[in-house]
Amino acid sequence: MKKEFLIFIVLISVAAIISGATMALASNFSIINEYVQREAETNIPPDENTGNLNVSEKAVPEPAVSRLSINYNDDSDQILTPYEQEEIMSMLQRLGANVSNDFFSDIQTYQSQNSLSSSGLLTNETLELIVKQMAEQQLASNGYLY
């Protein structure tokens, strides 16, 4: 093989690797951003009086399942698109719930079956439980649940 061909192949391989890494970062940017923000929130806070780090307090990492939780400041601000409602209904169905076309009543039924406040509104607590159960189901189906 000629030296020029070898150099060309190496350059093409390097370009493919760089392009792949760039695409991976770009497609997962929202996940990376959430992770960085979560890590910034769990850092040890400085002591209010001196500004020094308070070494007696240690940040406790959250379990992996809770990383999927959604945290909104106020439940009343949640406005779901039809696509989001459809996805939530699909998750409920995969969790074994009997779903109808009435989002309100299906959420209310799910809440009562899981000992939540049966308001029929998709609260933080309800959404977090749905996501947690879906994650556990996915882990169990892959044989990773301990």
C-alpha positions in Angstrom: 0.0 0.0 0.0 1.3 3.4 -0.9 2.1 5.9 1.9 -0.4 8.4 0.5 -3.2 5.9 0.7 -2.3 5.1 4.3 -2.3 8.8 5.3 -5.6 9.3 3.5 -7.2 6.4 5.4 -5.9 7.7 8.7 -7.2 11.2 8.0 -10.7 9.8 7.0 -10.8 7.7 10.2 -9.9 10.7 12.4 -12.5 12.8 10.7 -15.1 10.1 11.2 -14.2 9.8 14.9 -14.4 13.6 15.5 -17.7 13.8 13.6 -19.2 10.9 15.6 -18.1 12.5 18.9 -19.5 15.8 17.9 -22.8 14.3 17.0 -23.0 12.4 20.3 -22.4 15.5 22.3 -24.9 17.5 20.3 -27.6 14.9 20.5 -27.2 14.5 24.2 -26.6 18.1 25.2 -29.9 18.4 27.1 -29.0 15.3 29.2 -25.5 16.6 29.8 -26.8 20.0 30.8 -29.3 18.5 33.3 -26.5 16.4 34.8 -24.2 19.4 35.2 -26.9 21.5 36.8 -27.7 18.6 39.2 -24.1 18.2 40.1 -23.8 21.9 40.8 -26.8 21.7 43.1 -25.4 18.8 45.1 -21.9 20.4 45.7 -21.0 21.2 49.3 -22.3 24.7 50.1 -19.9 27.3 51.5 -20.3 28.3 55.1 -22.5 31.4 55.3 -20.3 33.2 57.9 -16.8 32.6 56.6 -17.3 31.6 52.9 -15.2 28.4 53.6 -16.5 25.1 52.6 -18.4 23.3 55.3 -16.6 19.9 55.3 -19.0 18.4 57.9 -21.7 18.3 55.3 -21.3 15.7 52.5 -23.4 15.7 49.4 -25.3 12.4 49.1 -25.8 11.2 45.5 -29.3 10.4 44.5 -30.3 7.0 43.3 -30.0 6.5 39.5 -33.8 6.1 39.1 -34.5 9.6 40.7 -32.3 11.2 38.0 -35.2 10.8 35.7 -37.5 12.8 37.9 -39.1 16.0 36.7 -39.1 19.0 39.0 -41.4 21.9 38.3 -41.8 24.8 40.8 -45.6 24.8 40.6 -48.0 22.1 39.4 -50.4 24.7 38.0 -47.8 25.8 35.4 -47.7 22.4 33.7 -49.4 22.6 30.3 -49.2 19.4 28.4 -49.2 19.2 24.6 -51.3 16.4 23.0 -48.1 14.6 22.3 -47.1 14.7 25.9 -50.5 13.5 27.0 -50.3 10.6 24.5 -46.8 9.7 25.8 -48.1 9.6 29.4 -51.1 7.5 28.4 -48.7 5.1 26.6 -46.6 4.9 29.8 -49.6 4.2 31.9 -50.7 1.5 29.4 -47.2 -0.1 29.6 -47.5 -0.1 33.4 -50.6 -2.2 33.1 -53.3 0.5 33.6 -56.5 0.3 31.6 -56.5 3.5 29.7 -59.4 5.3 28.0 -59.5 8.5 26.0 -60.1 10.6 29.1 -56.8 11.8 30.4 -58.2 13.3 33.6 -60.0 10.1 34.7 -57.0 7.8 33.7 -54.7 10.0 35.8 -57.2 10.0 38.7 -57.5 6.2 38.5 -53.7 5.8 38.5 -53.4 8.1 41.5 -55.9 6.2 43.5 -54.3 2.8 42.6 -50.9 4.1 43.8 -52.1 5.8 47.1 -51.7 9.3 45.7 -54.0 12.3 46.1 -56.7 11.5 43.5 -57.0 15.0 41.9 -56.9 13.8 38.3 -54.2 16.5 37.7 -50.7 15.4 36.7 -48.8 16.5 39.7 -45.0 16.3 40.3 -45.5 13.4 42.6 -47.7 11.5 40.0 -45.3 12.2 37.1 -42.2 11.2 39.2 -43.9 7.9 40.2 -44.8 7.1 36.6 -41.3 7.8 35.4 -39.8 5.8 38.4 -42.1 2.8 37.7 -41.2 2.9 34.0 -37.5 3.0 34.7 -37.8 0.1 37.2 -39.8 -1.9 34.6 -37.2 -1.2 31.9 -34.4 -2.3 34.3 -36.3 -5.4 35.3 -37.0 -6.4 31.7 -33.2 -6.1 31.0 -32.4 -8.1 34.1 -30.6 -5.2 35.9 -32.9 -4.8 38.9 -31.3 -6.1 42.0 
